[in-house]
Amino acid sequence: MQPSDARILRGAAIPTAGVGVGAVLIGLLAAGAKGAFAAALAAVVVIAFYSISALAVAWASKISSQTMMLAALASYVVKILAVMVLVTTMDGVSAWDTAVFGWTVVGLALTWIAAEFRVAMQRGRPYIDEPENVLDRSP
């Protein structure tokens, strides 16, 4: 993993974990112990899914930029589908508050995306590196 990839992963995981702690407290106030458990479970799910996705993209970036883009798109689709399946299959579960779980997943996913975007914008270097042997076709 490149240092820039590690910085993006840390820059997204730490704020998401912080918001996750806040979500656990809000879940506790809103729905008691079941709400706190649901928020904690949602935090674990979001951080795990997004971390695995970031690791997959970092691995693919070592191969080529096209592979990296394919890995990013594929991991996004798989991640969204997996969270959708998880939320719909756990709709009738009574061990935790499903509404708190669903809203926490949405909130933490948006937090991760915003934090990742913030770190990426602070890097100050372009996402696409132009090949060195490109012919200059300017008039």
N, C-alpha and C positions, 0 to 999 in steps of 0.2 A: 504494500500500500504506500502510495506516494505521501509525502508530508502534507501536501495540499488536500488530499483526500481525507487524511486523518483529521485535519483541521476542520473540514466541512462536517465530518461525522461528529466530532466533539462539539462543534458549534451548533449543531442541531439537536444532539441527544441531551446535552445539559439543560438547555432551556425547556425542552419537552418534559424532562424529568421534573423540573421545578414546577411547571404548570400541572404536571400529573399529581404532585403533592398537594397543590391547591385544589385540584379536582377531587382528590380523596376527602379533603376537609369539607368541600361543598357537598359531596355525596353523603358524607356523614350527617351534615346538617339537614340536607333535603330528605334523605330516606333512611337514615340510621345506619346500622352496621351493614345492611345489605347494599346500601348505596355506596358506602366506603369501599366495600369489597368489589363492587362492580367497577368503580373508578380505578382502583388499584389494578384489577385484571385488565381493564382497557389500556392503562398506561403500559403494562408489560407487553400487551399485544402490539400496540403501536410502535413502541421503541424496538421491539424484536423485529417486526416486519420491515420497518424503515431502515434499521441497521443492516439487516440481511440484504436489502435492496442496494444500499450504499456500498456494501462490500462487493456485491456482484458487479456493479458498475465500475468500481475501482479495479477489479480484476480484469474486466473486459477492456478497460482503457489501456492496459499493457499490450493488448493485441493490436487494436487499431481504433480509430475514432468511429468508424462505421460499426464495429462490433460493440463499442461503448454505447452508441445510440440505440442499437438493437436491444442490448441488455437493459438499458434504461426504460425503453418502451415496454419490453416484455415484463420486467419486474413491476412496473407500474400497473399493468393490466392484471397480472397475477395477484398483486397486493390488493387491489380494489376488489377483485372477485373473491379472494379469500376472506376479506373483511365482510363483504356482503353475505357470503355463505355463513360465516360465523355468527353474524348478527341475526340472520333469519332463522338459523337452526336453534339458536338459543332464545328464541322469542318466548317460549312457554316455561323457561327455567324459573324456578322459584327460589333458588339459592341466593340470587342477587337481583337487584333492581335493573331490569333490562333497559328502561328508559335512560337511566344514569349511564349505563354501559354504552349505549348508542351515542348519546350526546358527548360523552367523554372521548370516544373514538374519533368523532368528527372534530371536536375541539383540539385534540392533541395532534391529529393529522394536519390540520391547518397550522398549528404552532410549529410542527416540524418543517413543513414546507416554507413557512415564512422565515424561520431561523436559517434554514439551508440557503434560501435566497439571499438573506442578509449577508451571510458569510461569503457566499460566492461573489456578491457585488463588491465586497471589501477587498477581494483578492487583487483587483485591478489589472488582471491580464485577460486576454480574450479566451473564449472557450475553444475556438477553432484556430489551430496553428496552420498557417499557410506552408505548403511544402517549399523548400528552399530552391528547388529547380524549376519553379514556375516561370515561364517566359513573360516578360513585361510586354503587354500588347497595347500599351497606351499610345495614343497618336503623337 
